[in-house]
């Protein structure tokens, strides 16, 4: 990046895909055919029989829970460190949420904690491949099969990651993905579910088909946002546009990027109608097909950047780098370090031009939004990680010079706050 200024993320959306959006908006064609082409290509990439585009990952989870036939009061085990919407959706469907601890620095579901959380009422587990790191799906699937539990893979942050050479999303009975602008693969919005179960696929497809297509204006707005962020994070634009806004926001105690792309945590009394009436459009599928062509290259760049940071930052005093389950092949959606003084570290890094974030994950085992599952001492690893984690840039648009600058910035920042 120019002038030593490095954004926390840079979208994978490209000029070619922006042209694809313009073409599809001008000449929509057969929407269903385009969507089905993307679904088939995506399922083939993952290695499942079915792929169904859905309006959002959270609505995809709703449809999967219903398709699997869960009943009110059934228990679903989820990692304690996760996105707030996962427990919120399950509780809205009348299910009981049971948090299980994660690995301290893997951030993903600990198989032993998962097994300890199983009760006679448990029906399913949702292993989340958080930050692009695959869970130990061999062990998790073995435990689930022994207890006759369904496995719902949360692959929202790990499209294209693998465990022992096999794509995540192909281990569970079902899986869901999301393609927002900040993900490693984007259709600007929308999501996907995959499964080998014909009955589940039929149920989900029928539910999606019953909704109305997303408004065309929504696709236009998303295309404008994607194009704007593509330009704003360009090396010769970012230092003079987004970076000064971030610096000013930090001085005022705000995070402008999080405020723009984040969302307020909330519970759902019922499933919002807006989730249902947002059937994916052909323009999203067209972008998805383009993204699939580049997915391995984009993920490869992320992985190379992540491995460089793994090696270069492993010996920095006071800093802890991520760990990965044996057999995991992460795609490094995020590079998450731990530090006891993360706020001071973040401020020191921003002074050096490196933007960071604490992200938007929650420790649901100690969250005021979910008092019925609150148990502050139940998941110590998730609790410790939640209070110490910090995301460093690892996106594909980083250059070797960027990585060298970031490594030196982290080292000098850690020395500064240690004195």
Wavefront OBJ file of the C-alpha trace (Angstrom):
o trace
v 0.000 0.000 0.000
v 1.140 3.538 -0.692
v 2.746 5.692 2.015
v 2.729 2.832 4.519
v -1.056 2.928 4.956
v -2.692 -0.522 5.098
v -6.496 -1.024 5.337
v -7.943 -3.779 7.479
v -9.665 -5.288 4.447
v -9.798 -4.900 0.704
v -12.732 -6.458 -1.147
v -12.185 -9.224 -3.681
v -14.643 -7.395 -5.945
v -12.821 -6.504 -9.180
v -13.368 -4.141 -12.125
v -14.260 -7.151 -14.265
v -16.997 -8.093 -11.818
v -18.220 -4.511 -11.719
v -18.656 -4.710 -15.492
v -20.478 -8.031 -15.052
v -22.911 -6.317 -12.681
v -23.538 -3.495 -15.133
v -24.129 -5.954 -17.961
v -26.543 -8.093 -15.956
v -28.465 -5.085 -14.689
v -28.846 -3.818 -18.240
v -29.716 -7.247 -19.683
v -31.084 -9.436 -16.855
v -31.911 -12.498 -18.990
v -33.174 -15.670 -17.342
v -32.662 -15.102 -13.618
v -33.378 -18.685 -12.559
v -30.982 -20.167 -15.110
v -28.141 -17.938 -13.970
v -28.795 -18.715 -10.291
v -28.944 -22.454 -10.973
v -25.650 -22.307 -12.898
v -23.953 -20.714 -9.894
v -25.529 -23.202 -7.493
v -24.295 -26.146 -9.530
v -20.803 -24.723 -9.937
v -20.543 -23.948 -6.228
v -21.754 -27.395 -5.155
v -19.241 -29.004 -7.514
v -16.470 -26.845 -5.996
v -17.374 -27.945 -2.469
v -18.097 -31.558 -3.392
v -21.783 -31.861 -2.522
v -24.820 -32.849 -4.560
v -26.823 -29.704 -3.910
v -26.204 -25.988 -3.604
v -29.076 -23.558 -3.051
v -28.675 -19.776 -3.048
v -30.447 -18.151 -0.118
v -30.972 -14.476 0.791
v -28.642 -14.595 3.801
v -26.707 -17.036 5.939
v -28.977 -16.487 8.924
v -32.075 -17.248 6.849
v -30.232 -20.228 5.416
v -29.721 -21.486 8.970
v -33.435 -21.031 9.662
v -34.336 -23.103 6.608
v -31.846 -25.832 7.476
v -33.140 -26.126 11.042
v -36.677 -26.450 9.714
v -35.685 -28.901 6.973
v -33.920 -31.136 9.497
v -37.123 -31.366 11.522
v -35.940 -29.961 14.840
v -38.612 -29.312 17.455
v -38.912 -26.610 20.136
v -36.788 -27.548 23.118
v -34.226 -29.513 21.102
v -30.645 -28.598 21.992
v -28.048 -27.384 19.516
v -24.397 -27.082 20.545
v -22.551 -24.044 19.188
v -19.040 -22.690 19.819
v -19.026 -20.017 22.514
v -17.071 -17.669 20.250
v -19.414 -16.970 17.356
v -21.565 -14.399 15.576
v -24.502 -13.233 17.705
v -27.016 -14.087 14.952
v -26.376 -17.836 15.302
v -27.834 -18.190 18.813
v -30.395 -15.463 18.067
v -31.767 -17.460 15.115
v -31.826 -20.745 17.019
v -33.611 -19.220 19.995
v -36.165 -17.578 17.681
v -36.914 -21.061 16.340
v -37.605 -22.300 19.887
v -34.395 -24.322 20.224
v -32.104 -24.472 23.235
v -28.585 -23.173 22.648
v -25.693 -24.873 24.446
v -22.303 -23.112 24.171
v -19.152 -25.239 24.096
v -15.616 -23.936 24.499
v -13.172 -23.264 21.695
v -9.451 -23.730 21.380
v -7.735 -20.723 22.931
v -5.804 -19.716 19.821
v -7.515 -21.843 17.170
v -10.791 -20.011 17.991
v -12.785 -22.983 16.680
v -14.892 -25.601 18.460
v -12.921 -27.872 20.790
v -14.057 -31.457 20.054
v -13.676 -32.520 23.689
v -15.732 -29.551 24.899
v -18.341 -30.428 22.283
v -18.601 -33.990 23.557
v -18.877 -32.859 27.191
v -21.800 -30.590 26.251
v -23.927 -33.409 24.794
v -27.104 -34.339 26.689
v -30.046 -36.636 25.845
v -31.802 -33.583 24.334
v -28.974 -32.678 21.933
v -29.927 -32.896 18.277
v -27.151 -31.067 16.438
v -23.828 -29.260 16.547
v -22.750 -26.202 14.556
v -18.956 -26.231 14.116
v -17.923 -22.762 12.935
v -14.810 -22.454 10.764
v -14.067 -19.103 12.338
v -11.659 -16.611 10.760
v -11.077 -19.072 7.885
v -9.697 -21.818 10.151
v -11.251 -25.281 9.683
v -12.451 -27.164 12.729
v -11.201 -30.690 13.417
v -13.972 -32.168 11.326
v -12.688 -35.714 11.594
v -13.082 -35.774 15.361
v -16.270 -33.691 15.381
v -17.994 -35.895 12.828
v -16.923 -39.042 14.682
v -18.419 -37.737 17.946
v -21.592 -36.567 16.206
v -22.116 -39.910 14.455
v -21.612 -41.820 17.686
v -24.337 -39.743 19.354
v -26.606 -39.622 16.279
v -26.352 -35.834 15.935
v -26.729 -33.669 12.852
v -23.713 -31.573 11.841
v -24.481 -28.081 10.474
v -21.230 -26.551 9.227
v -20.971 -22.783 9.590
v -18.686 -21.959 6.680
v -19.541 -18.263 6.507
v -15.891 -17.277 6.921
v -14.124 -20.178 5.237
v -15.297 -20.727 1.669
v -12.584 -22.780 -0.014
v -10.748 -23.824 3.151
v -9.927 -27.512 3.553
v -9.431 -30.105 6.248
v -7.070 -32.923 5.288
v -7.493 -32.102 1.628
v -11.279 -31.980 1.639
v -13.337 -28.794 1.388
v -15.071 -27.647 4.543
v -18.794 -27.692 4.003
v -18.637 -31.270 2.717
v -18.212 -32.942 6.125
v -21.556 -32.104 7.709
v -25.071 -33.120 6.866
v -25.598 -29.527 5.729
v -23.566 -26.308 5.548
v -24.111 -22.604 4.985
v -21.920 -19.835 3.546
v -22.216 -16.095 3.110
v -20.918 -13.806 0.370
v -20.893 -10.307 1.827
v -18.476 -7.641 0.643
v -15.923 -8.310 3.404
v -15.761 -12.080 2.847
v -13.082 -13.875 0.831
v -15.686 -14.555 -1.863
v -18.450 -12.082 -2.573
v -21.658 -11.797 -4.552
v -22.105 -8.412 -2.794
v -24.834 -10.021 -0.674
v -26.599 -13.346 -0.388
v -25.520 -16.764 0.734
v -25.566 -20.471 -0.081
v -26.437 -23.745 1.613
v -25.062 -27.105 0.527
v -26.086 -30.676 1.296
v -26.134 -34.235 -0.026
v -29.622 -34.730 1.413
v -32.221 -34.562 -1.360
v -35.121 -33.903 1.026
v -33.319 -31.028 2.736
v -32.411 -29.503 -0.612
v -35.998 -29.746 -1.834
v -37.329 -28.114 1.341
v -34.858 -25.211 1.174
v -35.325 -24.657 -2.542
v -39.120 -24.529 -2.199
v -38.910 -22.045 0.680
v -36.583 -19.731 -1.259
v -38.781 -19.958 -4.365
v -41.808 -18.838 -2.348
v -40.204 -15.486 -1.573
v -40.137 -12.456 -3.822
v -36.929 -11.497 -5.664
v -34.786 -8.899 -3.954
v -35.577 -5.398 -5.255
v -33.471 -4.422 -8.242
v -32.556 -1.219 -6.419
v -30.814 -3.350 -3.801
v -28.508 -4.853 -6.421
v -27.712 -1.383 -7.750
v -26.898 -0.100 -4.274
v -24.697 -3.126 -3.535
v -22.854 -2.688 -6.818
v -22.184 0.964 -6.013
v -20.953 0.068 -2.522
v -18.695 -2.688 -3.832
v -17.221 -0.451 -6.506
v -16.728 2.379 -4.019
v -14.856 0.148 -1.563
v -12.763 -1.305 -4.395
v -11.656 2.216 -5.289
v -11.382 3.487 -1.702
v -8.974 0.714 -0.670
v -6.754 1.100 -3.727
v -3.137 1.772 -2.655
v -3.091 5.271 -4.162
v -6.532 6.254 -2.905
v -6.808 4.786 0.601
v -4.165 7.053 2.271
v -6.102 10.170 1.230
v -9.694 9.004 1.756
v -10.550 6.184 4.162
v -7.417 6.347 6.301
v -7.888 9.977 7.434
v -11.515 9.187 8.309
v -10.392 6.235 10.429
v -7.778 8.345 12.211
v -10.322 11.058 12.965
v -12.879 8.495 14.101
v -10.383 6.882 16.454
v -9.647 10.253 18.028
v -13.365 10.614 18.663
v -13.568 7.107 20.128
v -15.345 5.626 17.098
v -14.690 2.976 14.459
v -16.096 4.328 11.139
v -15.576 1.054 9.262
v -17.377 -1.008 11.884
v -20.187 1.528 12.018
v -20.587 1.290 8.232
v -20.408 -2.489 7.842
v -21.285 -3.752 11.319
v -24.714 -4.170 12.861
v -26.301 -3.853 16.269
v -26.692 -7.104 18.173
v -30.312 -8.043 18.776
v -32.714 -10.879 19.388
v -35.428 -11.990 16.993
v -38.947 -12.591 18.257
v -39.880 -13.847 14.807
v -38.048 -14.292 11.531
v -38.115 -10.889 9.753
v -40.109 -10.743 6.534
v -37.209 -8.966 4.857
v -35.184 -12.185 5.088
v -37.833 -14.089 3.169
v -38.599 -11.569 0.432
v -35.054 -11.220 -0.839
v -34.693 -14.110 -3.260
v -31.242 -13.952 -4.887
v -30.991 -12.431 -8.322
v -29.104 -13.488 -11.418
v -26.723 -10.547 -11.092
v -25.474 -11.933 -7.774
v -25.030 -15.364 -9.333
v -23.108 -13.848 -12.249
v -20.667 -12.210 -9.830
v -20.416 -15.490 -7.903
v -19.434 -17.392 -11.045
v -16.685 -14.858 -11.725
v -15.497 -15.108 -8.130
v -15.334 -18.897 -8.294
v -12.876 -18.564 -11.165
v -10.537 -16.583 -8.893
v -11.239 -18.252 -5.551
v -8.155 -20.482 -5.430
v -5.904 -17.593 -6.415
v -7.445 -15.229 -3.861
v -7.327 -17.815 -1.095
v -3.771 -18.732 -2.043
v -2.689 -15.126 -1.631
v -4.393 -14.941 1.763
v -2.741 -18.165 2.884
v 0.699 -17.015 1.758
v 0.261 -13.724 3.637
v -0.979 -15.548 6.722
v 1.941 -17.974 6.757
v 4.354 -15.052 6.452
v 2.776 -13.387 9.483
v 2.705 -16.691 11.391
v 6.451 -17.025 10.971
v 7.468 -13.391 11.337
v 5.429 -12.623 14.472
v 5.833 -15.890 16.389
v 8.615 -14.562 18.635
v 7.258 -11.076 19.429
v 7.161 -10.628 23.230
v 3.637 -10.235 24.580
v 2.019 -11.250 21.294
v 0.384 -14.608 20.566
v -0.225 -15.744 16.991
v -3.000 -18.151 15.919
v -2.881 -21.925 16.099
v -4.605 -24.384 13.765
v -6.026 -27.877 14.305
v -3.851 -30.637 12.877
v -4.908 -31.235 9.280
v -6.497 -27.795 8.891
v -5.700 -25.795 5.744
v -6.892 -22.269 6.635
v -7.628 -19.548 4.112
v -6.917 -16.742 6.620
v -10.040 -14.671 6.266
v -8.561 -12.917 9.298
v -5.191 -13.049 11.034
v -6.080 -12.870 14.713
v -3.424 -12.213 17.341
v -3.801 -11.989 21.121
v -2.391 -9.307 23.380
v -3.204 -8.314 26.964
v -3.268 -4.651 25.924
v -4.980 -4.959 22.564
v -6.521 -1.470 22.599
v -3.090 0.072 23.147
v -1.643 -2.185 20.441
v -4.385 -1.207 18.006
v -3.794 2.498 18.648
v -0.019 2.098 18.212
v -0.525 0.214 14.943
v -2.869 2.842 13.547
v -0.258 5.497 14.295
v 2.012 3.412 12.070
v -0.584 3.261 9.297
v -1.893 -0.268 9.960
v -5.646 -0.404 10.487
v -6.983 -3.082 12.823
v -10.232 -4.191 14.416
v -11.448 -6.348 17.269
v -14.093 -7.707 14.896
v -17.696 -8.552 15.648
v -17.637 -11.984 17.268
v -19.244 -12.457 20.675
v -18.687 -14.746 23.643
v -22.228 -16.042 23.881
v -21.529 -17.933 27.113
v -21.287 -14.537 28.850
v -23.563 -12.223 26.899
v -26.337 -10.068 28.329
v -28.411 -10.610 25.182
v -28.802 -14.316 25.997
v -29.416 -14.633 29.758
v -30.921 -18.129 29.424
v -27.571 -19.557 28.297
v -25.277 -17.266 30.278
v -22.590 -19.051 32.281
v -19.447 -16.872 32.591
v -17.206 -19.712 33.802
v -18.291 -22.361 31.314
v -16.016 -21.489 28.383
v -12.731 -20.021 29.663
v -10.849 -20.178 26.360
v -13.545 -18.314 24.467
v -13.762 -15.738 27.266
v -10.014 -15.127 27.288
v -9.796 -14.917 23.500
v -12.756 -12.537 23.320
v -10.989 -9.991 25.528
v -7.552 -10.273 23.877
v -8.035 -10.816 20.136
v -7.119 -8.296 17.450
v -7.370 -8.685 13.659
v -4.393 -7.756 11.467
v -4.750 -7.181 7.697
v -4.166 -10.343 5.651
v -6.165 -9.676 2.483
v -4.919 -10.709 -0.988
v -4.003 -7.178 -2.091
v -1.080 -6.906 0.325
v 2.362 -6.694 -1.270
v 5.644 -8.053 0.165
v 6.500 -4.483 1.123
v 3.183 -4.161 2.965
v 3.904 -7.334 4.916
v 7.407 -6.157 5.828
v 5.988 -2.807 6.968
v 3.279 -4.515 9.025
v 5.711 -6.902 10.698
v 7.985 -4.040 11.711
v 4.960 -1.996 12.842
v 3.764 -4.833 15.090
v 7.226 -5.361 16.546
v 7.808 -1.693 17.279
v 4.254 -1.210 18.600
v 4.678 -4.118 21.027
v 7.972 -2.673 22.228
v 6.367 0.743 22.674
v 3.464 -0.424 24.820
v 5.723 -2.704 26.880
v 7.777 0.250 28.152
l 1 2 3 4 5 6 7 8 9 10 11 12 13 14 15 16 17 18 19 20 21 22 23 24 25 26 27 28 29 30 31 32 33 34 35 36 37 38 39 40 41 42 43 44 45 46 47 48 49 50 51 52 53 54 55 56 57 58 59 60 61 62 63 64 65 66 67 68 69 70 71 72 73 74 75 76 77 78 79 80 81 82 83 84 85 86 87 88 89 90 91 92 93 94 95 96 97 98 99 100 101 102 103 104 105 106 107 108 109 110 111 112 113 114 115 116 117 118 119 120 121 122 123 124 125 126 127 128 129 130 131 132 133 134 135 136 137 138 139 140 141 142 143 144 145 146 147 148 149 150 151 152 153 154 155 156 157 158 159 160 161 162 163 164 165 166 167 168 169 170 171 172 173 174 175 176 177 178 179 180 181 182 183 184 185 186 187 188 189 190 191 192 193 194 195 196 197 198 199 200 201 202 203 204 205 206 207 208 209 210 211 212 213 214 215 216 217 218 219 220 221 222 223 224 225 226 227 228 229 230 231 232 233 234 235 236 237 238 239 240 241 242 243 244 245 246 247 248 249 250 251 252 253 254 255 256 257 258 259 260 261 262 263 264 265 266 267 268 269 270 271 272 273 274 275 276 277 278 279 280 281 282 283 284 285 286 287 288 289 290 291 292 293 294 295 296 297 298 299 300 301 302 303 304 305 306 307 308 309 310 311 312 313 314 315 316 317 318 319 320 321 322 323 324 325 326 327 328 329 330 331 332 333 334 335 336 337 338 339 340 341 342 343 344 345 346 347 348 349 350 351 352 353 354 355 356 357 358 359 360 361 362 363 364 365 366 367 368 369 370 371 372 373 374 375 376 377 378 379 380 381 382 383 384 385 386 387 388 389 390 391 392 393 394 395 396 397 398 399 400 401 402 403 404 405 406 407 408 409 410 411 412 413 414 415 416 417 418 419
